[in-house]
Amino acid sequence: MSRRRNPWILPASLFVALLLGLLPLPPGLQPFRPFWLALVVAYWVIEDPDRAGLGFAFSMGLIADLAFGGLLGEQALRLVMMAFILQRFRSQLRFFPVAQQALAIGGLLLNDRIISAAIHVALGVPQLPWTYWLAPLIGMLLWAPLYLVMDALRFGRKS
């Protein structure tokens, strides 16, 4: 039994993730913004490895670097590192319950912050305040709803 798949959901989800990353927030809420693009790329690397791999993560990172105006290549490196780890453990992650997947994604998002901090230290760029380390927790909490919505959209099911 094969399920019908929506081919438009991948580009649409990436576009929405980029828009959510560009959405202006008040300065007090800025530290709590999850790395939407990383969450969406993680979903696609886990669920559709034929279409989403290291090259996909790298190209999405470069697009994000250009869109967000950060250091060119920083987000590309961060997303490639995340995609590499996800590809390595994909077979195990796919069979975890969504709550356990969320813990793994939280660890990857924390690793993403560590990579970003290391890049900033190496280049002498000022570090983000400590409150920005809360964003991986928010991303971890958002993983389950994001995963369920993306699966429902991808397979054309009603939530």
N, C-alpha and C positions, 0 to 999 in steps of 0.2 A: 504494500500500500504506500504510494508516494503522496507526499503532501505538496500542495500548490504553494509556490514561493513567489513573493512579490519582489521583482528585480529592482524597483525604484527605492526600496527602503534603505539600502546601503548609502547611496549618495544623499538621500533626504536626511538620514540620521546624522551624517557627518556635517551637513550644512546647519542643522539645528544645533549640534554641539558647538560648532564655531560661533554661531550667533549667541548662544548662551554664554560663551566665553567672552564675547565682546559687549554683552549687555552691561550698561553702566549701573554700578551699585553705589550706594552711599559709602563713604570711607569706613564707617563702622562695620559694615557688612562685607566689605571686600575680602578680609582674611578668611571668611567662611565659604567663599566660592569654590565649589569642587572643580577638579580638572575634568570637565565634561568630555573633552576630546579623548582623554585617556580612558575614561569609562566606556565610551562608544567603540574606540579602537579595541579595547580588551574584549568587549562582547564579540566583535567580528572575528578577532583572532581565535577566540575559543570556538565559536559556532560555525564559522565558514572559512577554514584555513586555506581553501583553494583560491579564494578571492582576497584574503587578508593575511599578509605575512610581513616579513621584515621590510621589504620594499614599500609596501602599503603604509606601514607605520612611519617609515622615513619620509615618504612624500607628504603624508598628512602633517608630520611635524614641521616640515619646511613651509607648508602652507600656513600653519599656525604661527610660525615664527614671523612670516611676512604679515599676516593679519594682525597679530598682537604687538608687533614692533619690538620684540625682544632681541636677544643675542641670536644672530643667524646660526642655526644649527643646534641650539640648546634643546628646544622641544623635540627636534628630530632625534637627537641622541637619547633623550629621556624616553620617548615612545619606542624607539628601537630596542632599548634595554628591556623595557616592559614586555614588548612583543616576543623577544627572545626567550625570556623566562616563561611566558605563557605558552609558547610553542613547546618548550621542553617538558612542561608539566600538563599539557593540554589533556592528555588521555586520563589523567587522574582527576583534574578539575571538572571535567564534563560529568563525572559521576558523583561529585560531591553534591549534597543538598545546597540549595541556594544560600542558606545562612552560612555554611562553611565556605562557599565560594566568596561570599562577602568578606569574610575574614582574610582570605587569601588576597583579594583585591585590595583590601585595606593595607595589607603588608606591602603590596606592590606600589600603592600610592605613597606610602611612607618612604619606600626605597626611592621613589621618584623625587621626593623632597630632599632626600640625602644627596642624590646625584646633582640636583639643582644647587644645593648649598656648596657642594664640592666644586662645581664649575665656577660659582661666584667667588669662592675663596681663591681658586687657582688664577682667576683673571683679575682679582682685586676689585670686583664689583661689590657694592654694599649688599649686605645680607637683608633678607626680609625680616620683619619683626617676628617674635616667637608665636604670635597669634596665627600666623600663616601655617603653622604646623598642625592646626586643628582641621584644616581642609581635608586631609586624608580620612579622618574620622567621618566627616560629612559624606565623602564619596563612598565610604564603606557602607554607611546607612542607606545611601541611595541605590546601591547595587541591586538589591532584590527587586524594588519596583521597576527600575530601568530594565533589568533582565526580563521580567515578566511582560512588560509593555513591548519591548523589542521583539520578543518571541511571538507574541500575539500579532503584531504587525507583520512580521516576517512570514508567518504561516497563514495569515488572513483569518485568524480566529478572533472572535469577539471576546474581550476581557471579562 
